[in-house]
Amino acid sequence: MQHRNRLLGGGIVLGVLILGVWFVIQQMRPPVLNGTAFDPGRTPPDVVMESTRGGEMRLSDLRGKYVVLFFGYTHCPDVCPTTMLKLRNMMAQLSPEEAEQVQVVFVSVDPERDTIERLKGFVESYNPSFIGLRGTPDALAQLATPLGIYYADQSQGETILFDHTASVLLIDPDGNLKLLWAPTLTAEEMAADLKALLR
């Protein structure tokens, strides 16, 4: 009987050990993410722009946080409002502690029409924590082009219209490009990526 109990106890201990090892291995494995990963070590250009927070800002000023970066314009009729709403919903799914480690940044591709006041009203209507950036045409090109962000003014008369990349970029706390989120991803999928990375 004692021998049987010893075997049973040993089996339980072994089972717990195996479960513990499995758990550690799972924690060590990189998370499966919904976004497309960038090659390691790619960093966005550090360009000075005017910020809706007041004064000038560089992306490097936000080191220590995950930066969610989207390029658009305030007169956009469809893609920008849809994406900004998605980013608002993404942030709403994070805990307060998680949200504190994430910064959404909207960069205007139409600095001629997007005054800093208009830009501030636009981004903060989605979430008061969102930041808008506005640069000179040269500064915008210096930031957007190396990131593969396309934009082109197609405006005619009173109609303001830009073709532009609809994807969202994620920069890690060290300032490296981490993920590209395609327009087809949901707020839930983007939030899941952030939660996995913040563990």
Legacy VTK file of the C-alpha trace (Angstrom):
# vtk DataFile Version 3.0
C-alpha trace
ASCII
DATASET POLYDATA
POINTS 199 float
0.000 0.000 0.000
2.822 2.385 0.952
4.635 1.505 -2.272
1.464 2.275 -4.213
1.025 5.623 -2.445
4.671 6.461 -3.123
4.195 5.728 -6.813
1.028 7.829 -6.891
2.758 10.720 -5.126
5.737 10.473 -7.468
3.422 10.520 -10.459
1.704 13.678 -9.223
5.050 15.399 -8.614
6.249 14.380 -12.076
3.031 15.631 -13.636
3.381 18.997 -11.894
7.008 19.252 -13.038
6.085 18.475 -16.641
3.263 21.046 -16.510
5.668 23.621 -15.052
8.267 23.004 -17.762
5.579 23.238 -20.456
4.357 26.544 -19.005
7.892 27.998 -18.936
8.492 26.928 -22.554
5.215 28.533 -23.619
6.187 31.790 -21.901
9.584 31.777 -23.626
8.139 31.248 -27.089
7.522 34.446 -29.051
3.806 35.237 -29.271
1.910 34.513 -32.477
0.898 37.961 -33.727
-1.736 39.147 -36.194
0.435 41.915 -37.664
3.288 41.426 -40.121
6.691 41.630 -38.444
9.386 43.990 -39.691
12.998 42.879 -40.027
14.766 43.396 -36.686
16.613 46.661 -36.135
14.651 48.897 -38.514
14.014 52.316 -37.017
11.891 55.160 -38.391
13.637 58.443 -39.267
13.787 60.855 -36.337
12.116 63.906 -37.870
11.056 67.059 -36.003
7.353 67.906 -36.369
4.811 70.189 -34.721
2.735 68.369 -32.099
-0.837 68.806 -30.904
0.635 68.582 -27.398
2.388 71.893 -28.019
5.864 72.550 -29.370
7.963 70.195 -31.457
8.151 66.424 -31.206
10.180 63.547 -32.589
9.147 59.906 -32.466
12.206 59.303 -30.282
10.542 61.469 -27.607
8.105 58.582 -27.118
10.729 55.911 -26.388
9.633 53.604 -23.614
6.159 53.190 -25.109
4.677 51.237 -27.989
3.849 53.824 -30.658
0.909 53.147 -32.980
1.596 55.253 -36.082
-0.967 56.133 -38.744
-0.726 58.576 -41.665
-3.836 60.361 -42.916
-5.619 63.712 -43.176
-8.472 65.369 -41.318
-10.688 65.913 -44.394
-10.523 62.191 -45.244
-14.044 60.900 -45.973
-13.619 57.215 -45.198
-10.311 55.445 -44.454
-9.070 57.830 -41.746
-12.268 58.027 -39.680
-12.662 54.252 -39.936
-9.076 53.622 -38.861
-9.157 56.181 -36.047
-12.362 54.621 -34.725
-10.651 51.236 -34.867
-7.677 52.615 -32.913
-10.030 54.098 -30.322
-11.729 50.715 -29.922
-8.321 49.016 -29.738
-7.272 51.273 -26.864
-10.581 50.654 -25.071
-9.755 46.941 -24.905
-6.504 47.542 -23.019
-6.347 47.776 -19.247
-5.386 51.206 -17.827
-1.910 49.820 -17.102
-1.542 48.540 -20.670
-2.935 51.728 -22.237
-0.370 53.761 -20.290
2.349 51.971 -22.271
0.828 52.707 -25.704
0.745 55.990 -27.645
-1.313 56.505 -30.800
0.194 59.068 -33.198
-1.563 60.435 -36.297
0.701 62.103 -38.890
-0.995 64.457 -41.352
-0.197 63.954 -45.026
-1.921 67.291 -45.722
0.034 69.840 -43.663
-1.125 72.673 -45.923
-4.779 72.322 -44.844
-4.406 70.525 -41.509
-3.583 73.342 -39.123
-2.401 72.241 -35.694
-5.721 73.392 -34.197
-7.748 71.363 -36.692
-5.459 68.368 -36.207
-5.787 68.569 -32.419
-9.587 68.638 -32.615
-9.570 65.686 -35.003
-7.316 63.311 -33.050
-8.692 64.196 -29.625
-12.268 63.621 -30.780
-11.354 59.920 -30.912
-9.297 59.793 -27.721
-7.861 62.688 -25.671
-4.578 60.784 -25.360
-3.991 60.626 -29.141
-1.263 62.857 -30.567
-1.310 64.569 -33.969
1.886 65.536 -35.801
2.217 68.059 -38.600
5.436 68.744 -40.482
6.679 70.654 -43.476
6.302 68.840 -46.811
10.015 67.987 -46.644
9.774 66.655 -43.074
6.734 64.590 -44.011
8.561 63.030 -46.961
11.618 62.327 -44.792
9.465 60.398 -42.331
6.978 58.696 -44.631
9.070 57.587 -47.608
11.553 55.304 -45.761
8.582 53.674 -44.016
6.956 52.829 -47.344
4.080 55.221 -46.734
2.497 56.458 -49.972
0.447 59.648 -50.249
-0.626 61.794 -53.182
-2.868 64.847 -53.378
-5.741 64.111 -55.757
-7.799 67.173 -54.779
-9.868 68.947 -57.417
-11.525 72.291 -56.823
-13.339 72.235 -53.482
-12.947 68.472 -53.119
-10.014 67.534 -50.861
-8.830 64.019 -51.590
-5.604 62.115 -50.969
-4.568 58.628 -51.940
-2.561 57.239 -49.020
-1.416 54.061 -47.343
-4.096 52.712 -45.027
-1.871 50.436 -42.942
-0.889 51.155 -39.343
2.659 50.792 -38.043
3.725 49.687 -34.568
7.026 50.893 -33.094
8.418 49.147 -30.025
9.641 50.908 -26.836
13.232 50.824 -28.126
12.234 52.774 -31.239
12.321 49.835 -33.663
9.620 49.077 -36.224
7.787 46.054 -34.849
4.624 45.334 -36.846
2.579 46.426 -39.818
-1.162 46.108 -39.291
-3.091 45.711 -42.545
-6.420 47.603 -42.914
-8.267 44.274 -42.778
-7.281 43.633 -39.144
-9.845 44.344 -36.455
-9.468 46.399 -33.282
-9.641 43.116 -31.364
-6.726 41.622 -33.324
-4.598 44.727 -32.875
-5.358 44.857 -29.153
-4.474 41.165 -28.872
-1.055 41.880 -30.397
-0.429 44.687 -27.928
-1.510 42.561 -24.977
0.809 39.749 -26.096
3.750 42.124 -26.487
3.087 43.833 -23.143
3.174 40.582 -21.168
LINES 1 200
199 0 1 2 3 4 5 6 7 8 9 10 11 12 13 14 15 16 17 18 19 20 21 22 23 24 25 26 27 28 29 30 31 32 33 34 35 36 37 38 39 40 41 42 43 44 45 46 47 48 49 50 51 52 53 54 55 56 57 58 59 60 61 62 63 64 65 66 67 68 69 70 71 72 73 74 75 76 77 78 79 80 81 82 83 84 85 86 87 88 89 90 91 92 93 94 95 96 97 98 99 100 101 102 103 104 105 106 107 108 109 110 111 112 113 114 115 116 117 118 119 120 121 122 123 124 125 126 127 128 129 130 131 132 133 134 135 136 137 138 139 140 141 142 143 144 145 146 147 148 149 150 151 152 153 154 155 156 157 158 159 160 161 162 163 164 165 166 167 168 169 170 171 172 173 174 175 176 177 178 179 180 181 182 183 184 185 186 187 188 189 190 191 192 193 194 195 196 197 198
